[in-house]
């Protein structure tokens, strides 16, 4: 079972849910965390379950804390957005189904409009210019993202979409809610961090929803990562935090 804690009672209607939890390259997580940071979105809901990984994180204050999964809210240009973010995913198939059902039930209270999940397509190499692909449960919303820079020729390129990013699509269908996913090409090595791939997804979202995003900080982190991959020692709180998350086994 999942314990749901409501922190704020914001007035929200016709909400768009954008999900980005840890997965291949942490692409979705980086993208959603960046949106939350850029817009200073407000935490309104948190989720807890004994089906989360049996671990704790050491934070910047050298104290331990349990892994978190949370929903943040921000009204942007009159549109309510909910951002689903966190450190981990549920550890098994049953808990993943239960979690996604819980998320959708909670979001339906806010007049859920549609769902957008974010993730990566694992490749055996890095791409200088990663492509962003889209699919979903409704042709209209897939066409919407296609017009805003995503490629919908995804059949045969990707297998099952595993974890929360996939299940939210399928379970939205049973509730007659439109849902889509944006998947960026990324390197499938378990320690790779897909920062530039996350930026490509953010570029699609920026165009689709007219987000006002400043990529200065993300561009800086991308350059630091490239220097680190070349063997140079660099200091970056973002990279160190993401590395800790990559040490956890997760689905998706």
Sine and cosine of phi, psi and omega as CSV:
sin_phi,cos_phi,sin_psi,cos_psi,sin_omega,cos_omega
0.00,0.00,0.43,-0.90,-0.02,-1.00
-0.92,-0.40,0.78,-0.63,0.08,-1.00
-1.00,0.01,0.80,-0.60,-0.02,-1.00
-0.93,-0.37,0.82,-0.57,0.02,-1.00
-0.91,-0.42,0.82,-0.57,0.04,-1.00
-0.99,-0.11,0.85,-0.53,-0.05,-1.00
-1.00,-0.10,-0.53,0.85,0.00,-1.00
-0.68,-0.74,0.52,-0.85,0.05,-1.00
-0.94,-0.34,0.93,0.38,0.00,-1.00
-0.96,0.29,0.51,-0.86,0.10,-1.00
-0.99,0.16,0.92,-0.39,-0.10,-1.00
-0.73,-0.68,0.68,-0.73,0.07,-1.00
-0.54,-0.84,0.44,-0.90,0.05,-1.00
0.80,0.60,0.70,0.71,-0.17,-0.99
-0.97,0.24,0.56,-0.83,0.16,-0.99
-0.96,-0.28,0.84,-0.55,0.01,-1.00
-0.99,-0.11,0.83,-0.56,0.10,-1.00
-0.90,-0.43,0.88,-0.48,-0.06,-1.00
-0.97,-0.25,0.66,-0.75,0.08,-1.00
-0.47,-0.88,1.00,0.05,0.04,-1.00
-0.97,-0.25,0.24,-0.97,-0.01,-1.00
-0.81,0.59,0.66,-0.75,0.01,-1.00
-0.28,-0.96,-0.44,-0.90,-0.03,-1.00
-0.87,0.49,0.89,-0.46,0.00,-1.00
0.94,0.33,0.05,1.00,-0.07,-1.00
0.82,0.57,0.46,0.89,-0.09,-1.00
-0.87,0.49,-0.77,0.64,-0.02,-1.00
-0.90,0.44,-0.65,0.76,-0.01,-1.00
-0.89,0.45,-0.72,0.69,0.00,-1.00
-0.86,0.50,-0.69,0.72,-0.05,-1.00
-0.90,0.44,-0.74,0.67,-0.04,-1.00
-0.94,0.35,-0.66,0.75,0.06,-1.00
-0.85,0.52,-0.60,0.80,0.00,-1.00
-0.93,0.37,-0.64,0.76,0.05,-1.00
-0.89,0.45,-0.69,0.72,0.01,-1.00
-0.87,0.49,-0.69,0.73,-0.01,-1.00
-0.93,0.38,-0.72,0.69,-0.05,-1.00
-0.88,0.47,-0.65,0.76,-0.06,-1.00
-0.99,-0.12,0.02,1.00,-0.02,-1.00
0.76,0.65,0.76,0.65,-0.01,-1.00
-0.90,0.44,0.47,-0.89,-0.10,-1.00
-0.99,-0.16,0.76,-0.64,0.05,-1.00
-0.94,0.35,0.80,-0.60,0.00,-1.00
-0.86,-0.51,-0.37,0.93,-0.06,-1.00
-0.59,-0.81,0.60,-0.80,0.14,-0.99
-0.74,-0.67,0.46,-0.89,-0.05,-1.00
-0.85,-0.52,0.61,-0.79,0.07,-1.00
-0.61,-0.79,0.58,-0.82,0.05,-1.00
-0.37,-0.93,0.45,-0.89,0.12,-0.99
-0.96,0.27,-0.02,1.00,0.09,-1.00
-1.00,-0.02,0.09,1.00,0.15,-0.99
-0.98,0.22,0.35,-0.93,0.00,-1.00
-0.81,0.58,0.60,-0.80,-0.04,-1.00
-0.99,0.15,0.97,0.26,-0.08,-1.00
-0.44,-0.90,0.26,-0.96,0.19,-0.98
-0.75,-0.67,0.36,-0.93,0.04,-1.00
-0.96,-0.28,0.51,-0.86,0.15,-0.99
-1.00,-0.10,0.87,-0.50,-0.08,-1.00
-1.00,0.05,-0.05,-1.00,-0.08,-1.00
-0.92,0.38,-0.27,0.96,0.07,-1.00
-1.00,-0.04,0.16,0.99,0.00,-1.00
0.90,0.43,0.48,0.88,0.08,-1.00
-0.89,-0.46,0.37,-0.93,-0.04,-1.00
-1.00,-0.03,0.47,-0.88,0.09,-1.00
-0.52,-0.85,0.52,-0.85,0.03,-1.00
-0.94,0.35,0.43,-0.90,0.08,-1.00
-0.89,0.46,0.53,-0.85,-0.09,-1.00
-0.86,-0.51,0.58,-0.81,0.27,-0.96
-0.76,-0.65,0.80,-0.60,-0.15,-0.99
-0.62,-0.79,0.36,-0.93,0.14,-0.99
-0.90,-0.43,0.74,-0.67,0.04,-1.00
-0.92,-0.39,0.44,-0.90,-0.02,-1.00
-0.81,-0.59,0.61,-0.79,0.14,-0.99
-0.44,-0.90,0.74,-0.68,0.13,-0.99
-1.00,-0.01,0.85,-0.52,-0.06,-1.00
-0.83,-0.56,0.88,-0.48,-0.02,-1.00
0.78,0.62,0.66,0.75,0.06,-1.00
1.00,0.10,-0.10,0.99,-0.02,-1.00
-0.97,-0.25,0.76,-0.65,0.05,-1.00
-0.99,0.14,0.80,-0.60,0.07,-1.00
-0.89,-0.46,0.67,-0.74,0.14,-0.99
-0.92,-0.40,0.77,-0.63,-0.02,-1.00
-0.92,-0.39,0.89,-0.46,0.03,-1.00
-1.00,-0.06,0.91,-0.40,-0.10,-1.00
-0.72,-0.69,0.29,-0.96,0.04,-1.00
0.11,-0.99,0.03,-1.00,-0.04,-1.00
-1.00,0.01,-0.40,0.92,-0.18,-0.98
-0.55,-0.84,0.07,-1.00,0.20,-0.98
-0.86,-0.51,0.29,-0.96,0.11,-0.99
-0.83,0.56,0.45,-0.90,-0.18,-0.98
-1.00,0.02,-0.24,0.97,-0.01,-1.00
-0.58,-0.81,0.13,-0.99,-0.11,-0.99
-0.89,0.46,-0.71,0.70,-0.05,-1.00
-0.89,0.46,-0.73,0.69,-0.02,-1.00
-0.92,0.39,-0.50,0.87,0.05,-1.00
-0.92,0.39,-0.68,0.73,0.07,-1.00
-0.88,0.48,-0.74,0.67,-0.02,-1.00
-0.87,0.49,-0.66,0.75,0.00,-1.00
-0.89,0.45,-0.74,0.68,-0.04,-1.00
-0.90,0.44,-0.63,0.78,0.06,-1.00
-0.89,0.46,-0.66,0.75,0.01,-1.00
-0.89,0.45,-0.70,0.71,0.01,-1.00
-0.87,0.49,-0.72,0.69,-0.03,-1.00
-0.91,0.41,-0.64,0.77,0.03,-1.00
-0.88,0.47,-0.70,0.72,0.02,-1.00
-0.89,0.45,-0.72,0.70,-0.08,-1.00
-0.94,0.33,-0.47,0.88,0.05,-1.00
-0.90,0.44,-0.40,0.92,0.07,-1.00
-0.91,0.41,-0.33,0.94,0.01,-1.00
-0.97,-0.23,0.38,0.93,0.03,-1.00
0.90,0.44,0.75,0.66,-0.10,-1.00
-0.75,0.66,0.85,-0.52,0.02,-1.00
-0.99,0.11,-0.89,0.45,0.10,-1.00
-0.41,-0.91,0.18,-0.98,-0.10,-1.00
-0.89,-0.45,0.68,-0.73,0.10,-0.99
-0.81,-0.59,0.87,-0.49,0.07,-1.00
-0.96,-0.28,0.47,-0.88,-0.07,-1.00
-0.82,-0.57,0.59,-0.81,0.01,-1.00
-0.17,-0.99,-0.21,-0.98,-0.04,-1.00
-0.82,-0.57,0.43,-0.91,0.15,-0.99
-0.95,-0.30,0.91,-0.41,-0.09,-1.00
-0.96,0.29,0.82,-0.58,0.05,-1.00
-0.88,-0.47,0.23,-0.97,0.01,-1.00
-1.00,0.07,0.07,1.00,-0.01,-1.00
-0.45,-0.89,0.27,-0.96,0.08,-1.00
-1.00,0.06,0.45,-0.89,0.03,-1.00
-0.92,-0.39,0.69,-0.72,0.05,-1.00
-0.90,0.44,-0.63,0.78,0.02,-1.00
-0.76,-0.65,1.00,0.06,-0.05,-1.00
-0.89,0.45,0.64,-0.77,0.07,-1.00
-1.00,0.04,0.48,-0.88,0.09,-1.00
-0.92,-0.38,0.83,-0.56,0.00,-1.00
-0.95,-0.30,0.42,-0.91,0.04,-1.00
-0.72,-0.70,0.52,-0.85,0.17,-0.98
-0.47,-0.88,0.08,-1.00,-0.02,-1.00
0.01,-1.00,-0.24,-0.97,-0.03,-1.00
-0.97,-0.24,0.14,0.99,-0.05,-1.00
-0.52,-0.85,0.79,-0.61,-0.08,-1.00
-0.90,0.44,-0.56,0.83,-0.04,-1.00
-0.89,0.45,-0.70,0.71,-0.03,-1.00
-0.96,0.29,-0.50,0.86,0.09,-1.00
-0.91,0.42,-0.68,0.73,0.04,-1.00
-0.89,0.45,-0.58,0.81,0.03,-1.00
-0.86,0.52,-0.73,0.68,-0.01,-1.00
-0.96,0.27,-0.49,0.87,0.08,-1.00
-0.88,0.47,-0.67,0.74,0.02,-1.00
-0.91,0.40,-0.33,0.94,-0.05,-1.00
-0.96,-0.30,0.38,0.92,0.19,-0.98
0.93,-0.37,-0.09,1.00,0.01,-1.00
-1.00,0.00,0.38,-0.92,0.01,-1.00
-0.97,-0.26,0.81,-0.59,-0.03,-1.00
-0.99,-0.15,0.10,0.99,0.05,-1.00
-0.99,0.11,0.95,0.32,-0.17,-0.99
-0.96,-0.27,-0.26,0.97,-0.04,-1.00
-0.88,0.48,0.77,-0.64,-0.01,-1.00
1.00,0.07,-0.23,0.97,0.01,-1.00
-1.00,0.01,-0.57,0.82,-0.05,-1.00
-0.82,-0.57,0.60,-0.80,0.07,-1.00
-1.00,0.04,-0.53,-0.85,0.03,-1.00
-0.87,0.49,0.65,-0.76,0.08,-1.00
-1.00,0.00,0.95,-0.30,-0.22,-0.98
-1.00,-0.08,0.52,-0.85,0.11,-0.99
1.00,0.05,-0.31,-0.95,-0.09,-1.00
-0.87,0.50,-0.64,0.77,-0.03,-1.00
-0.87,0.49,-0.53,0.85,0.04,-1.00
-1.00,0.07,-0.72,0.69,-0.07,-1.00
-0.90,0.45,-0.59,0.81,0.03,-1.00
-0.87,0.50,-0.54,0.84,0.05,-1.00
-0.92,0.39,-0.77,0.63,-0.05,-1.00
-0.91,0.41,-0.70,0.71,-0.04,-1.00
-0.95,0.30,-0.45,0.89,0.12,-0.99
-0.90,0.45,-0.59,0.81,0.02,-1.00
-0.87,0.49,-0.67,0.74,-0.01,-1.00
-0.92,0.39,-0.35,0.94,0.01,-1.00
-0.98,-0.19,0.13,0.99,0.01,-1.00
0.86,0.51,0.65,0.76,0.07,-1.00
-0.92,-0.39,0.67,-0.74,0.05,-1.00
-0.94,0.34,0.64,-0.76,0.00,-1.00
-0.52,-0.86,0.58,-0.82,0.01,-1.00
-0.58,-0.82,0.25,-0.97,0.06,-1.00
-0.72,-0.69,0.56,-0.83,0.12,-0.99
-0.91,-0.42,0.86,-0.51,-0.07,-1.00
-0.84,-0.54,0.83,-0.56,-0.02,-1.00
-0.98,-0.21,0.62,-0.78,0.11,-0.99
-0.87,0.48,0.75,-0.66,0.00,-1.00
-0.49,-0.87,0.32,-0.95,0.01,-1.00
-0.96,0.28,0.75,-0.66,-0.13,-0.99
-1.00,0.07,0.09,1.00,0.05,-1.00
-0.88,0.48,0.70,-0.72,-0.10,-0.99
-0.87,0.49,-0.36,0.93,-0.02,-1.00
-0.98,-0.21,0.09,1.00,-0.03,-1.00
-0.99,0.16,0.63,-0.78,0.03,-1.00
-0.91,-0.41,0.90,-0.44,-0.12,-0.99
-1.00,0.08,0.92,0.39,-0.04,-1.00
-0.94,0.35,-0.74,0.68,-0.02,-1.00
-0.94,0.34,-0.47,0.88,0.07,-1.00
-0.93,0.37,-0.64,0.77,0.07,-1.00
-0.89,0.46,-0.62,0.78,0.02,-1.00
-0.88,0.47,-0.62,0.78,0.01,-1.00
-0.90,0.44,-0.63,0.78,0.07,-1.00
-0.91,0.42,-0.68,0.73,0.02,-1.00
-0.88,0.48,-0.55,0.83,0.03,-1.00
-0.91,0.42,-0.63,0.78,0.05,-1.00
-0.91,0.41,-0.72,0.69,0.01,-1.00
-0.89,0.45,-0.62,0.79,0.02,-1.00
-0.86,0.50,-0.70,0.71,0.00,-1.00
-0.95,0.33,-0.64,0.77,-0.06,-1.00
-0.92,0.39,-0.66,0.75,-0.12,-0.99
-0.91,-0.41,0.16,0.99,0.00,-1.00
0.84,0.54,0.64,0.77,0.06,-1.00
-0.92,0.40,0.64,-0.77,0.08,-1.00
-0.99,-0.13,1.00,-0.07,-0.10,-0.99
-0.91,-0.41,0.67,-0.74,0.10,-1.00
-0.97,-0.26,0.90,-0.44,-0.08,-1.00
-1.00,-0.06,0.18,0.98,-0.05,-1.00
-0.83,0.56,-0.77,0.63,-0.04,-1.00
-0.92,0.40,-0.67,0.75,0.01,-1.00
-0.91,0.41,-0.65,0.76,0.03,-1.00
-0.87,0.49,-0.61,0.79,0.04,-1.00
-0.89,0.46,-0.69,0.72,-0.01,-1.00
-0.92,0.39,-0.58,0.82,0.04,-1.00
-0.89,0.46,-0.68,0.73,0.03,-1.00
-0.91,0.42,-0.63,0.77,0.04,-1.00
-0.89,0.45,-0.66,0.75,0.01,-1.00
-0.90,0.44,-0.68,0.73,0.02,-1.00
-0.89,0.47,-0.61,0.79,0.06,-1.00
-0.92,0.40,-0.63,0.77,0.00,-1.00
-0.92,0.39,-0.65,0.76,0.02,-1.00
-0.91,0.42,-0.42,0.91,0.02,-1.00
-0.99,0.11,-0.01,1.00,0.06,-1.00
0.97,-0.25,0.01,1.00,-0.03,-1.00
-1.00,0.04,0.66,-0.75,0.04,-1.00
-0.98,0.20,0.81,-0.58,0.02,-1.00
-0.73,-0.69,0.35,-0.93,0.04,-1.00
-0.92,-0.39,0.83,-0.56,0.01,-1.00
-0.43,-0.90,0.87,-0.49,0.02,-1.00
-0.89,0.46,-0.60,0.80,0.00,-1.00
-0.89,0.45,-0.75,0.66,0.00,-1.00
-0.90,0.45,-0.65,0.76,-0.01,-1.00
-0.91,0.42,-0.64,0.77,0.01,-1.00
-0.91,0.41,-0.67,0.74,-0.01,-1.00
-0.93,0.36,-0.56,0.83,0.04,-1.00
-0.89,0.46,-0.64,0.77,0.02,-1.00
-0.88,0.48,-0.65,0.76,0.02,-1.00
-0.92,0.40,-0.61,0.79,-0.02,-1.00
-0.90,0.43,-0.32,0.95,0.01,-1.00
-0.97,0.24,-0.20,0.98,0.00,-1.00
-1.00,0.01,0.66,-0.75,0.10,-0.99
-0.98,0.20,0.79,-0.62,-0.01,-1.00
-0.62,-0.79,0.22,-0.97,0.02,-1.00
-1.00,-0.06,0.63,-0.78,0.16,-0.99
0.97,-0.25,0.00,0.00,0.00,0.00
